């Protein structure tokens, strides 16, 4: 009888615990409630200046590959947005495979040398075997070809992804991935500085205005009855040099060696509206002329490798803000 009474009391107690509202547990709060996902996060960019010396190379030029040295200066307002300026000077020029092929034997027609008997002009003339070849003579192509001299840009930088990176299961460091976009500049100059076009070599042709109606265009000045110079008429040349303005965009990664230094790999494209070859590319003009309609948008893509140094050298950590203390 006593055993039955004890079991009845235990059963009633258990039922009361299960049926009564869990008011005690409802009042308890998790120690993480209301706190951010990451506490005391290392803010490697916020309100810091970064200086990045780098070396780079072009990966998109059709005629002349470039090697660059330069620097980037950036300032981050927060841990995810900032601004930066970039300048890269070209110091190495390497002819691309396409350009080597055009200059090789069997590439562009060379023409008959001015010193050859029968050629009384000051410039090469087209061989009769090349009359049906639509390509310009080699000296005209060289006279109009340009290469990039420097690149510069001002960009807004977004850093949407950052975290920790583990190498070989024993080395851990921080990294970030960023994107940027803004305004870019590219400067262009002649690749063959001493090359002269057929017109420049002859020096006595009236080529100042292709729209002239007096019949003297590409003829000996003042003599409308003289023979029209074939190269001047069919293959006009005008090197498109100077500074070009265009959009800038790209992305990269920082792999931090310490709070104050990071390896930086970056790919940037600065577009330019220009005529790299300096030749006529339209077919509707008679006679052909080189003007703004022969320009097109070109991609000047540069890949760079550098080291970023941050100032101040010590990075901040985010602090958990708590409410005002109750009196």
Secondary structure, DSSP 8 states (H G I E B T S, - for coil): -HHHHHHHHHHHHHHHHHHS--HHHHH---TTTT--SSSS-EESSTTEEEEEEEEEEES--SSEEEEEEEEEEEEESSSSEEEEEEEEEEEEEEE-HHHHHHHSTTSS---B-TTSTT--SSS-B--GGGTT--S--HHHHHHH-EEEEEEEEEEEEEEEEEEEEEETTTEEEEEEEEEEEEEEEEEEEESSTT---HHHHH--B--S-TT-SSS-TTSBTT-TTS---HHHHHS-B----EEEEEEEEEEEEEEEEETTEEEEEEEEEEEEEE-SS-B---SS-SS---SGGG-EEEEEEEEEEEEEEEESSS-EE----------
